[in-house]
Amino acid sequence: MKVRIAAVNWKIRPIRRDSEFFAHFYDLVEKAHSEGANVIVVPEMMVLELLHLEPKLKESAVPKYLVQFSEAIEDWIHRISNSSGLVLVGGSHFKETSEGIVNACAVGHPSLGVVIGTKNNLTQYEKEMWDLTAGTSLVKIPDRRLGVTICYDSEFPESGRALAEHGVTIQCVPAYTETKHGFNRVRWSCHARTIENQIFVAHSSLVGDLGQEPVPSTFGSSAVLCPPLRQFPDSGVLAETEMNEEGIAITDLDLDLLEEARATGDVRNWYDRDSSDWTME
């Protein structure tokens, strides 16, 4: 089985109306689709581009303001996926729930509709400034063997392992990181997930800035990563965009070759994993 996947480096651009945000979204998806992608991953919090519409908004009021766009974003993702046959991992946006506002990822699937997952591990900024509510779920799309962990969630082995144990072999990581430190934490964690679970990871970054909080700066590239086994590049990188520039990393993933690599590699992390409790002395 082969999947052609695209990881989008979305650069925030000035807009004057919400239709320009959706046009930007469409342009990136259309470009990836025209290059044959059937799975597209866009970054965490790409909705922050909509803050151009309210430049004087207080930082603490950002989630409450942007939550108004959640239904339109989910509907847009559904329509694009349904009409094109794409699986569209729609980055993330603010969504109102009975427990509070969450950082949610909408995944559009041509036959499943929209599947919603949430960010389960929140940064200090998300907890203290935005007062977000932590989620409790992971997204899994069975037919493409896809799973999603939003940014900081990817830094915890437990979530990636849970997805892999349920058959996921492509972990999608929509991300937004302001600094090189943050970017490296996410990217290195993505590489770690490829090694310990012997899977592919698609890491999509938000770049550009608003010139002030909550996007004073960004740092990142988008990439499709693989385990560094003899069947794949020794760098563990299949495709990558330029740093801090808008672009799309696109490549073909051979899931049968991945299974071969798992079964015949010099190291077989997936089959050698140990779920037993360690004895401490």
C-alpha positions in Angstrom: 0.0 0.0 0.0 1.3 3.5 -0.9 0.3 6.9 0.4 1.4 10.2 -1.2 1.6 12.6 1.7 2.2 16.3 1.9 3.3 18.3 5.0 2.6 22.0 4.6 4.8 24.8 5.9 2.1 27.5 6.2 3.4 31.1 6.4 1.1 33.6 8.0 0.2 36.3 5.5 -1.7 39.6 6.0 -5.4 39.4 5.4 -8.3 41.9 5.5 -11.2 39.4 5.6 -11.8 35.8 6.6 -12.4 34.8 3.0 -8.6 35.5 2.4 -7.7 33.0 5.1 -9.9 30.3 3.4 -8.4 31.2 0.0 -4.9 30.8 1.5 -5.9 27.4 2.9 -7.4 26.4 -0.5 -4.3 27.5 -2.4 -2.0 25.3 -0.2 -4.3 22.3 -0.4 -4.8 22.7 -4.2 -1.0 22.9 -4.7 -0.4 19.7 -2.8 -3.3 17.9 -4.5 -2.1 18.9 -7.9 1.2 17.2 -7.1 -0.7 14.0 -6.4 -1.0 14.1 -2.6 -3.9 12.1 -1.1 -3.1 13.0 2.5 -2.3 16.6 3.4 -1.2 17.8 6.8 -1.4 21.5 7.7 0.0 23.2 10.9 -1.3 23.7 14.4 -3.1 27.0 15.0 -3.0 28.2 11.4 -6.2 30.0 12.5 -4.0 32.6 14.2 -3.7 34.2 10.7 -7.3 35.4 11.4 -6.0 37.7 14.1 -5.1 40.2 11.4 -8.9 41.0 11.6 -8.6 42.1 15.2 -5.0 43.4 15.7 -5.7 45.0 19.1 -7.2 41.9 20.7 -5.8 41.1 24.1 -3.8 37.8 24.2 -6.2 36.3 26.8 -9.2 36.9 24.5 -7.7 35.1 21.5 -9.4 31.7 22.0 -12.9 33.3 22.6 -12.6 35.4 19.5 -11.3 32.7 17.2 -13.7 30.0 18.4 -16.4 31.7 16.2 -14.6 30.3 13.1 -14.6 26.7 14.2 -17.8 25.6 12.5 -16.8 27.3 9.2 -13.3 25.6 9.3 -14.7 22.2 10.0 -17.3 22.6 7.3 -14.7 23.8 4.8 -12.4 20.8 5.6 -15.4 18.4 5.2 -16.3 19.9 1.8 -12.8 19.9 0.4 -12.2 16.3 1.6 -15.5 15.1 0.3 -15.2 16.7 -3.1 -11.5 15.7 -3.7 -11.2 12.3 -2.0 -8.4 13.7 0.1 -7.7 13.0 3.8 -7.1 16.5 5.1 -5.5 16.8 8.5 -6.7 20.3 9.2 -4.0 21.6 11.6 -5.8 22.9 14.6 -8.3 25.5 15.8 -10.2 26.6 18.9 -13.4 24.7 19.6 -16.0 25.2 22.3 -17.0 22.2 24.3 -19.1 21.6 27.4 -15.8 21.5 29.4 -14.3 24.6 27.9 -12.3 25.7 24.8 -10.0 23.1 23.4 -7.2 23.1 20.8 -8.8 20.7 18.3 -7.7 19.1 15.1 -10.4 18.4 12.4 -9.5 15.6 10.0 -11.6 15.5 6.9 -12.1 12.0 5.3 -14.1 11.4 2.1 -16.2 8.7 3.6 -15.9 9.2 7.4 -16.7 12.9 7.3 -14.9 15.0 9.9 -13.2 13.4 12.8 -12.2 15.6 15.7 -9.2 15.1 18.0 -7.9 17.3 20.7 -4.5 18.4 22.2 -4.1 16.5 25.4 -0.9 18.0 26.8 -1.1 21.8 27.0 1.9 24.2 27.1 2.1 26.7 30.0 1.0 29.5 27.7 -2.1 27.6 26.7 -3.0 26.9 30.3 -2.1 30.2 31.9 -2.8 32.8 29.2 -5.5 31.1 27.1 -7.1 29.0 29.9 -7.6 26.1 27.5 -9.1 22.7 28.5 -6.9 19.7 27.9 -8.3 17.0 25.7 -8.5 13.3 26.3 -8.6 11.7 22.8 -6.4 10.7 19.9 -7.4 10.7 16.2 -7.0 7.5 14.2 -8.0 7.1 10.5 -7.9 3.3 9.9 -7.9 3.0 6.1 -4.7 5.1 5.7 -3.2 4.0 9.0 -3.1 7.6 10.1 -3.0 9.1 13.6 -2.6 12.6 14.9 -0.8 14.2 17.9 -0.9 18.0 18.1 2.6 19.6 18.6 3.5 19.2 22.3 1.6 15.8 22.4 4.3 14.4 20.1 6.9 15.0 22.8 5.4 12.2 24.9 6.2 8.6 23.8 2.9 7.3 25.3 0.6 8.9 22.8 2.7 7.7 19.8 2.9 4.2 21.2 -0.9 4.1 21.8 -1.5 5.0 18.2 1.1 2.5 16.9 -0.4 -0.2 19.1 -3.7 0.5 17.3 -2.2 0.0 13.9 -1.1 3.6 13.0 2.0 3.7 10.9 1.8 7.4 9.8 1.8 9.8 12.7 0.7 13.3 11.7 2.1 16.2 13.8 0.5 19.6 13.2 2.8 22.1 15.1 3.4 25.7 15.9 6.8 26.6 17.6 8.0 30.2 18.2 11.7 29.4 18.7 14.4 27.1 17.5 14.3 25.5 20.9 10.7 24.6 20.5 11.0 23.5 16.9 13.9 21.2 17.8 12.0 19.7 20.7 9.1 18.7 18.4 11.3 17.6 15.4 13.6 15.5 17.6 10.6 14.0 19.3 9.2 13.1 15.8 12.4 11.4 14.9 12.3 9.5 18.2 8.8 8.3 17.4 10.0 7.0 14.0 12.7 5.0 15.7 10.9 3.5 18.7 7.7 2.6 16.8 9.3 2.2 13.3 6.7 4.4 11.7 6.5 7.4 9.3 5.9 10.9 10.8 4.6 14.0 9.0 5.5 17.2 10.9 3.8 20.4 9.6 5.0 23.8 10.9 3.4 27.2 11.1 5.8 30.0 10.2 5.6 33.8 9.7 4.5 36.2 12.5 2.0 38.8 13.6 4.7 41.0 15.1 3.2 40.6 18.6 1.8 38.0 20.9 0.6 35.3 20.4 2.8 35.1 17.3 5.8 37.4 17.9 7.9 35.0 15.9 8.0 31.4 14.6 10.6 28.9 13.6 10.2 25.7 11.6 10.2 23.6 8.6 7.9 20.8 7.6 9.1 17.3 6.8 8.1 13.7 6.3 10.3 11.5 8.4 11.1 7.8 8.4 13.0 5.3 10.6 16.7 5.3 9.6 16.8 1.7 8.3 18.5 0.4 5.2 15.3 0.7 3.2 15.2 4.5 3.8 17.5 7.5 3.9 20.1 7.4 6.7 19.1 10.9 7.7 15.5 9.7 8.5 14.2 12.5 6.3 12.2 11.7 3.1 11.2 15.3 2.2 11.6 18.7 3.9 10.7 22.3 3.2 13.0 25.3 3.5 13.3 26.7 7.0 10.8 29.5 7.8 9.5 29.7 4.3 6.1 28.6 2.9 6.4 25.4 1.1 5.2 21.8 0.9 7.2 18.6 1.6 5.7 15.8 -0.4 6.7 12.2 -0.9 5.4 8.7 -1.4 5.1 6.4 1.6 5.4 2.6 1.0 3.7 0.9 3.9 4.6 -2.6 2.7 8.3 -1.5 2.6 7.9 -0.2 6.1 6.6 -3.6 7.3 9.6 -5.3 5.5 12.0 -2.9 7.3 10.3 -3.7 10.7 10.7 -7.4 10.1 14.2 -7.5 8.5 16.1 -4.6 10.0 19.4 -4.8 11.9 17.3 -3.5 14.8 13.7 -4.3 15.1 12.4 -1.8 17.7 8.8 -2.5 17.0 9.0 -6.3 17.5 11.5 -5.9 20.3 9.4 -3.5 22.4 8.9 -4.6 25.9 5.6 -3.9 27.7 6.5 -5.6 30.9 7.3 -3.8 34.1 10.9 -3.3 34.8 12.4 -4.5 38.1 14.2 -1.8 40.0 17.0 -2.7 42.4 
